[in-house]
Amino acid sequence: MVFSVTENGFAVKDENSLPMKDALFDHDRIQYFRGTTNALLSAVVEDGVDIRAYFPWSMSLLIDVQVLIQRHVQVSWTTSSGRTDM
């Protein structure tokens, strides 16, 4: 069986109200992705799991954000039910 991991991550309640310094040093997300990638590596090396792809963000989200930026649309991020919405 072949696996692809897509769109893993987490939202932080009220993260859009953090000071820029705190938002840029995102210790929790760094640790989360470090743990995720280590677990993926372990699954491949130790257990022989066939993981063909890993996408922490979806391409559709990246395209949506790029389109908004090109149109100079003001983006407002909100956190709800464990996900961050625009």
Secondary structure, 3 states (H helix, E strand, C coil): CEEEEECCCCCCCCHHHCCHHHHHCCHHHHHHHHHHHHHHHHHHHHHCCEEEEEECCCHHHHHHHHHHHHCCCCCCCEEECCEEEC
